Amino acid sequence: MTLATDFVLELIEGTIVLPPATPMLLLEGRTPNPQNTFFQGRFLCRYGAMLFVGPSGIGKSSASVQQDMCWAIGREAFGMVPERPLRILHIQAENDEDDMSEMVSGVASTLYLTEAERQICIANLLTRQHSTTCGLRFLNEFLRPALEAGPFDIFRIDPLHAYAGCDITDTQKIGEFCRQGLNPLLNEFGCAAIVNHHTPKTTNRDTSNWRPSDWMYSGAGSADLTNWARAIMVIEPTQNPDAFRFIAPKRGRRLQWKNAEGESTIEKVFCHTQGKIAWREASGEEAANIKPKGKNVRVSDETLLSYVPMTESISKNSLLRKWNDLLGEKKCIIALKAFISDGVLHEFKKKRSGTRDEIHISREDSTLA
């Protein structure tokens, strides 16, 4: 069985045969094969993998849907410019059909697709929901048959935790999944992989002084994940609940991003689109005013209050979880008590069927309604 690249072992009649070695110096001046390049600057190429890393619940899945829809029709998404329309298989475990419908509808409403682009997207982008196997069973019984239905340029698995089938802190086990499981499939089917991955719990994590080398290791689990991945993109929340830093610590210079001063950078800011499940790039002014999370960064009252709806309410536990990332547990409880004492926020009980009442926080005093 001959695989799709010369840089793999070939199994012939039960005997492992090494392909001929290449004198290294003969690679000098070699022109890259454009068909093996998927994104500008060779950020991600055939046979490689990218980790897409971020905390849970910030919209990583919707960003993935937007990326894949754009790349399927050859459009730029989140600063990544595809070399051509790409054929993509999107595999995810955590969103049901209605969740996916909401995300696709939200993204499509912001892309203003022509009829021709719609047809290209339908032909190039397929999605499959799978949440019943992991580890070797996932690789052999689901992923391989799914790729055989291709060809595909890229497959995405969302998230890694759902499919690895092992303790991701175990270097040996995660290496078996990635290096002995995913890599042979990348080589055999001639595609690339994007693997969505979570950060560890981010409460009280100060990233204000992190260097690119720190961001490379921001995903949960074994450091071998970072070593295995060819490219890495990280989503990091900011003090603005709708704005996020997208950081490309590994191979990010290849994306050729520029900051407001025209200098090379590995970071851009993207925001949630108000009223829709979709993303947009921050304006220059918005990006300039973004403050990273950090213990030494003062969080304004306006920032804290922005997490409380203007006319609705939010559960007290949900609000404290959101503030936790900015202030830490003790300070956010103190801040909430101060807001309630000053009459800026109000606490009340909201009835729930079959269980005890839930404590909610609102801007308006419900007792006066």
Secondary structure per residue as TSV (DSSP state, phi and psi in degrees):
chain	resnum	aa	ss	phi	psi
A	1	M	-	360.0	115.0
A	2	T	-	-90.6	126.4
A	3	L	-	-88.3	177.6
A	4	A	S	-80.3	-3.6
A	5	T	-	-140.2	149.5
A	6	D	S	-73.6	-13.8
A	7	F	S	-94.3	39.5
A	8	V	S	-138.1	164.2
A	9	L	-	-76.4	143.9
A	10	E	E	-111.1	128.5
A	11	L	E	-99.8	113.6
A	12	I	E	-124.6	114.7
A	13	E	T	52.7	41.1
A	14	G	T	80.5	0.0
A	15	T	E	-111.2	131.7
A	16	I	E	-79.1	122.9
A	17	V	E	-118.4	122.4
A	18	L	-	-76.5	135.6
A	19	P	-	-66.2	159.2
A	20	P	-	-58.1	140.2
A	21	A	-	-74.1	148.5
A	22	T	-	-106.3	125.7
A	23	P	-	-57.1	123.3
A	24	M	G	-57.0	-41.1
A	25	L	G	-64.5	-22.8
A	26	L	G	-70.8	-9.9
A	27	L	G	-81.3	-9.0
A	28	E	T	-59.7	128.5
A	29	G	T	74.7	8.9
A	30	R	-	-67.2	133.0
A	31	T	-	-83.4	123.1
A	32	P	-	-59.9	143.3
A	33	N	-	-72.8	115.2
A	34	P	G	-61.4	-25.5
A	35	Q	G	-71.5	-17.1
A	36	N	G	-92.3	-2.0
A	37	T	B	-102.3	122.8
A	38	F	-	-101.4	-28.4
A	39	F	B	-133.1	154.4
A	40	Q	G	-48.7	135.8
A	41	G	G	75.7	10.2
A	42	R	G	58.2	37.2
A	43	F	S	-59.8	-42.7
A	44	L	S	-138.7	128.2
A	45	C	B	-124.6	173.2
A	46	R	T	-56.0	142.4
A	47	Y	T	77.9	-1.9
A	48	G	-	-104.1	173.2
A	49	A	E	-137.4	146.1
A	50	M	E	-119.8	134.6
A	51	L	E	-91.1	129.9
A	52	F	E	-111.8	102.8
A	53	V	E	-111.2	137.7
A	54	G	E	-174.2	161.8
A	55	P	-	-63.7	159.1
A	56	S	T	-70.1	144.0
A	57	G	T	83.0	12.1
A	58	I	S	-102.3	-1.7
A	59	G	S	105.0	24.5
A	60	K	H	-63.8	-38.4
A	61	S	H	-67.0	-41.9
A	62	S	H	-67.4	-35.6
A	63	A	H	-64.4	-37.7
A	64	S	H	-64.1	-43.2
A	65	V	H	-61.3	-44.2
A	66	Q	H	-64.3	-42.9
A	67	Q	H	-56.8	-52.6
A	68	D	H	-66.6	-36.8
A	69	M	H	-65.7	-41.8
A	70	C	H	-67.5	-47.8
A	71	W	H	-66.0	-29.0
A	72	A	H	-65.1	-26.9
A	73	I	T	-106.0	8.0
A	74	G	T	85.0	17.1
A	75	R	-	-96.3	151.7
A	76	E	-	-65.3	145.3
A	77	A	B	-147.0	127.0
A	78	F	T	53.2	41.9
A	79	G	T	78.1	2.6
A	80	M	B	-105.3	119.2
A	81	V	-	-103.1	115.1
A	82	P	B	-73.8	148.7
A	83	E	S	-73.9	-19.0
A	84	R	S	-170.2	171.1
A	85	P	-	-59.7	132.2
A	86	L	-	-109.9	143.5
A	87	R	-	-92.5	121.0
A	88	I	E	-128.2	138.3
A	89	L	E	-110.8	118.8
A	90	H	E	-106.0	110.8
A	91	I	E	-113.0	125.6
A	92	Q	E	-141.6	156.5
A	93	A	S	-114.0	-17.6
A	94	E	S	-109.2	-8.5
A	95	N	-	-115.9	129.4
A	96	D	-	-79.6	-179.8
A	97	E	H	-61.7	-37.1
A	98	D	H	-70.2	-37.6
A	99	D	H	-58.8	-46.6
A	100	M	H	-64.5	-38.3
A	101	S	H	-61.8	-42.1
A	102	E	H	-62.5	-43.0
A	103	M	H	-67.7	-45.8
A	104	V	H	-61.9	-42.4
A	105	S	H	-64.5	-42.6
A	106	G	H	-62.9	-45.8
A	107	V	H	-66.0	-46.0
A	108	A	H	-59.4	-34.1
A	109	S	H	-68.8	-18.4
A	110	T	H	-99.5	-12.4
A	111	L	H	-91.3	-19.5
A	112	Y	T	50.1	59.7
A	113	L	-	-69.6	138.0
A	114	T	-	-76.0	166.6
A	115	E	H	-62.8	-37.1
A	116	A	H	-64.5	-40.9
A	117	E	H	-67.1	-37.1
A	118	R	H	-59.8	-43.3
A	119	Q	H	-68.0	-36.7
A	120	I	H	-65.0	-42.1
A	121	C	H	-64.0	-41.1
A	122	I	H	-61.7	-39.7
A	123	A	H	-75.4	-32.4
A	124	N	H	-97.7	-19.1
A	125	L	E	-122.7	116.2
A	126	L	E	-117.6	146.0
A	127	T	E	-126.8	143.1
A	128	R	E	-137.1	133.3
A	129	Q	E	-96.8	129.1
A	130	H	-	-149.2	126.6
A	131	S	-	-144.6	24.0
A	132	T	S	-115.9	-9.2
A	133	T	-	-134.5	160.7
A	134	C	-	-151.3	174.1
A	135	G	H	61.1	-139.7
A	136	L	H	-62.5	-36.2
A	137	R	H	-63.0	-43.1
A	138	F	I	-60.3	-47.6
A	139	L	I	-62.3	-45.7
A	140	N	I	-88.5	-36.9
A	141	E	I	-95.6	-20.8
A	142	F	I	-117.5	-57.3
A	143	L	I	-65.2	-44.7
A	144	R	H	-60.5	-52.1
A	145	P	H	-59.2	-35.5
A	146	A	H	-64.1	-40.3
A	147	L	H	-72.1	-30.6
A	148	E	H	-64.4	-21.4
A	149	A	T	-80.4	-0.3
A	150	G	-	-69.8	-148.7
A	151	P	-	-82.4	154.8
A	152	F	-	-127.2	147.1
A	153	D	S	-82.1	-39.8
A	154	I	E	-138.2	139.2
A	155	F	E	-118.7	143.3
A	156	R	E	-115.0	135.5
A	157	I	E	-117.9	131.0
A	158	D	E	-136.4	110.3
A	159	P	-	-106.6	175.2
A	160	L	H	-59.0	-42.4
A	161	H	H	-55.5	-33.6
A	162	A	H	-73.1	-23.0
A	163	Y	H	-117.1	-18.2
A	164	A	H	-66.9	-36.8
A	165	G	-	69.7	26.4
A	166	C	S	-155.2	171.5
A	167	D	-	-72.1	112.8
A	168	I	T	-72.6	-5.8
A	169	T	T	-84.7	-9.4
A	170	D	-	-85.0	107.8
A	171	T	H	-57.6	-41.8
A	172	Q	H	-65.4	-46.4
A	173	K	H	-67.6	-44.5
A	174	I	H	-69.8	-31.0
A	175	G	H	-65.3	-38.0
A	176	E	H	-63.7	-40.5
A	177	F	H	-68.5	-46.1
A	178	C	I	-80.6	-51.8
A	179	R	I	-81.5	-38.1
A	180	Q	I	-97.6	-13.4
A	181	G	I	-105.5	-60.7
A	182	L	I	-74.3	-42.7
A	183	N	H	-57.4	-46.3
A	184	P	H	-59.6	-33.9
A	185	L	H	-70.2	-39.1
A	186	L	H	-59.6	-43.3
A	187	N	H	-69.8	-44.2
A	188	E	H	-65.6	-42.2
A	189	F	H	-98.3	0.9
A	190	G	T	61.7	41.2
A	191	C	-	-126.3	179.6
A	192	A	E	-116.6	164.6
A	193	A	E	-125.8	143.4
A	194	I	E	-117.4	123.4
A	195	V	E	-115.6	112.9
A	196	N	E	-74.5	136.5
A	197	H	E	-145.6	148.1
A	198	H	E	-93.4	153.7
A	199	T	-	-81.5	165.5
A	200	P	S	-66.3	176.3
A	201	K	-	-56.0	129.1
A	202	T	-	-99.8	3.2
A	203	T	T	-56.7	128.3
A	204	N	T	65.8	13.4
A	205	R	-	-79.9	122.2
A	206	D	-	-97.2	110.1
A	207	T	-	-109.2	9.9
A	208	S	T	-63.4	-25.7
A	209	N	T	-114.5	20.5
A	210	W	-	-70.1	144.1
A	211	R	-	-99.1	167.5
A	212	P	H	-52.7	-37.1
A	213	S	H	-64.8	-30.1
A	214	D	H	-71.3	-42.8
A	215	W	H	-64.0	-31.6
A	216	M	H	-60.5	-30.3
A	217	Y	T	-105.4	28.7
A	218	S	-	-83.1	-12.2
A	219	G	S	-77.3	154.5
A	220	A	S	-68.2	154.2
A	221	G	S	97.9	-162.2
A	222	S	-	-65.5	143.5
A	223	A	T	-63.8	-18.3
A	224	D	H	-65.3	-21.8
A	225	L	H	-60.2	-45.0
A	226	T	H	-63.9	-41.5
A	227	N	H	-65.6	-37.1
A	228	W	H	-70.3	-42.2
A	229	A	-	-66.5	136.2
A	230	R	S	-76.2	-34.8
A	231	A	E	-139.9	155.7
A	232	I	E	-139.1	136.1
A	233	M	E	-126.7	131.0
A	234	V	E	-120.5	135.4
A	235	I	E	-101.8	127.2
A	236	E	E	-125.3	123.4
A	237	P	E	-62.0	158.9
A	238	T	B	-124.2	-174.2
A	239	Q	S	-68.9	-22.6
A	240	N	S	-84.1	119.3
A	241	P	T	-63.9	-17.0
A	242	D	T	-106.1	2.8
A	243	A	E	-119.1	139.7
A	244	F	E	-139.8	141.0
A	245	R	E	-84.3	128.2
A	246	F	E	-104.3	115.9
A	247	I	E	-118.0	130.9
A	248	A	E	-113.6	81.3
A	249	P	E	-76.0	-20.7
A	250	K	E	-117.4	115.3
A	251	R	T	69.7	12.0
A	252	G	G	-62.8	-29.2
A	253	R	G	-62.9	-24.2
A	254	R	G	-68.0	-19.4
A	255	L	G	-75.0	-14.7
A	256	Q	-	61.3	39.6
A	257	W	E	-74.7	147.5
A	258	K	E	-126.5	144.7
A	259	N	-	-88.2	-174.7
A	260	A	T	-61.7	-24.9
A	261	E	T	-90.6	4.3
A	262	G	S	81.0	11.8
A	263	E	-	-91.3	151.0
A	264	S	E	-63.2	138.5
A	265	T	E	-146.3	161.3
A	266	I	S	-114.5	19.7
A	267	E	E	-135.5	136.8
A	268	K	E	-132.9	163.3
A	269	V	E	-116.6	130.3
A	270	F	E	-127.6	150.8
A	271	C	E	-125.5	154.2
A	272	H	E	-68.0	139.3
A	273	T	-	-80.3	125.2
A	274	Q	T	-61.7	130.2
A	275	G	T	80.9	0.4
A	276	K	S	-141.1	154.5
A	277	I	S	-88.3	84.8
A	278	A	-	-164.1	169.2
A	279	W	E	-122.7	156.9
A	280	R	E	-142.9	156.0
A	281	E	E	-76.4	139.2
A	282	A	-	-66.8	147.0
A	283	S	-	-68.9	166.9
A	284	G	H	-59.1	-40.2
A	285	E	H	-67.6	-42.8
A	286	E	H	-61.3	-45.8
A	287	A	H	-63.6	-37.2
A	288	A	H	-67.7	-28.1
A	289	N	T	-94.7	1.5
A	290	I	-	-71.6	132.7
A	291	K	-	-113.9	129.4
A	292	P	B	-69.6	158.9
A	293	K	-	-68.8	150.1
A	294	G	-	174.1	149.4
A	295	K	T	-63.7	-27.8
A	296	N	T	-96.0	5.6
A	297	V	S	-100.0	124.4
A	298	R	-	-71.8	131.0
A	299	V	-	-98.8	122.3
A	300	S	-	-76.6	159.0
A	301	D	H	-60.2	-38.3
A	302	E	H	-61.1	-39.0
A	303	T	H	-64.7	-44.9
A	304	L	H	-64.1	-42.5
A	305	L	H	-69.6	-21.7
A	306	S	T	-65.3	-17.2
A	307	Y	T	-81.8	-10.5
A	308	V	S	-100.2	123.1
A	309	P	-	-57.0	150.3
A	310	M	S	-68.6	-39.2
A	311	T	S	-119.8	-21.4
A	312	E	S	-97.5	-166.6
A	313	S	E	-126.1	170.0
A	314	I	E	-136.1	141.9
A	315	S	E	-62.8	146.4
A	316	K	H	-60.8	-40.4
A	317	N	H	-64.6	-40.7
A	318	S	H	-64.3	-42.9
A	319	L	H	-63.9	-44.4
A	320	L	H	-65.2	-35.2
A	321	R	H	-62.8	-41.2
A	322	K	H	-67.1	-43.8
A	323	W	H	-68.6	-28.2
A	324	N	H	-53.2	-41.7
A	325	D	H	-65.0	-23.2
A	326	L	H	-95.3	-37.6
A	327	L	H	-115.9	-28.6
A	328	G	-	94.3	158.1
A	329	E	H	-60.7	-48.7
A	330	K	H	-66.4	-44.2
A	331	K	H	-67.5	-35.2
A	332	C	H	-71.6	-32.4
A	333	I	H	-66.7	-42.0
A	334	I	H	-62.4	-43.2
A	335	A	H	-63.3	-42.2
A	336	L	H	-64.4	-43.0
A	337	K	H	-60.5	-38.1
A	338	A	H	-67.3	-42.5
A	339	F	H	-62.4	-40.9
A	340	I	H	-69.1	-41.1
A	341	S	H	-62.4	-36.8
A	342	D	T	-82.4	-4.2
A	343	G	T	78.9	12.6
A	344	V	S	-77.9	-38.8
A	345	L	S	-123.3	159.4
A	346	H	E	-132.9	143.4
A	347	E	E	-111.8	135.0
A	348	F	E	-152.1	164.7
A	349	K	E	-96.9	135.9
A	350	K	E	-113.8	123.8
A	351	K	-	-69.0	142.5
A	352	R	-	-130.1	140.1
A	353	S	T	-71.5	128.5
A	354	G	T	77.6	5.4
A	355	T	S	-151.7	178.1
A	356	R	-	-73.1	160.0
A	357	D	-	-62.1	151.0
A	358	E	E	-106.8	136.8
A	359	I	E	-80.6	128.0
A	360	H	E	-120.2	157.9
A	361	I	E	-121.8	135.7
A	362	S	E	-142.0	166.7
A	363	R	S	-82.5	-25.0
A	364	E	S	-104.0	145.6
A	365	D	-	-78.1	110.4
A	366	S	G	-67.0	-20.5
A	367	T	G	-72.4	-17.3
A	368	L	G	-93.0	-5.9
A	369	A	-	-71.8	360.0
